[in-house]
Amino acid sequence: MHKTLEKTKVYSDEINYEVDMIKDNKELKIIPLRHLGTPKYYDNLKEVLSKYQNLGYVVFYEFMRSNNTNDIRQRKFRKILPLKINLDSKEQLNYKEILLKKFRKIDPNFEFKQNVIPQPQYNFLITDLNNSKNVDITIEEFVNEYERLNGAVVLDSCDYINNWSESTCETDERAKGLNKIVIDYRNNNVVDNVLSATNNKILILYGEGHVKGIKKGLLKNGYKLNK
């Protein structure tokens, strides 16, 4: 487990890398985002983002939020991805708590070797939020795409309990192979946002699992690596 954390640089204070791309007069950078890291890593990331914003870059970031208009869609989302969270919350997922529970199922005595914290909210990471944009899909869009691929999600009595953020309801039995939405569909949404943007300088801040796909999508649409 610690080897996995070391491989994914969770214990590192440094930013993994930057992808530098260009198309005509448009400059674009991609910085992989860790959802769990050291406090120093997030301080370093904040400093880098501030530097690029001072150079005129707008930050495109990920945050799958709800538009708070469709309670049924939210409950269906929970049936597809049974996350123990309150979807009305604006907080980031607590990846430390999620991983800790997962690892302690393997080793009840597991503890992180270093002080690591969940990803802070964007109002900490991004100095100028007015010069940023959430380019993720909404929870409602996630459910719509899931149902387009798999058919309607049917809710049962358990899914309608009041304290649904703590529910132990059964997951939709078809909820597998979700990478088409969790990764591919969201990546395509980022690429579409970049292509329709009028900004000449864009910095994409997204989880590392998305970087390869986003880069591939941009290369298909005329962007080139700026070596």
Number of C-alpha atoms within 10 A of each C-alpha: 11 14 8 9 15 11 11 15 18 20 21 18 16 16 16 14 10 13 17 17 19 19 16 9 7 13 18 23 20 22 22 19 22 23 19 24 26 21 18 15 23 24 15 16 21 16 15 16 22 18 13 16 21 12 10 15 22 23 26 20 21 19 19 19 19 20 13 13 9 11 15 14 19 21 21 25 23 25 24 21 14 18 16 14 16 15 20 13 10 12 15 16 20 15 16 17 13 13 13 15 14 13 17 12 11 10 12 11 8 15 12 14 9 11 11 17 18 19 23 17 13 17 9 13 19 20 17 16 14 9 13 19 15 17 23 21 21 17 22 22 20 22 23 18 15 22 13 10 11 11 11 12 21 9 16 11 7 12 21 14 13 9 9 17 17 13 18 13 17 14 17 17 9 12 13 10 8 14 10 14 18 14 16 16 17 24 26 18 15 24 20 15 16 19 14 8 11 10 14 16 19 23 24 27 22 23 16 17 13 18 21 12 17 22 21 13 18 22 16 10 13 11 20 17 14 12 7
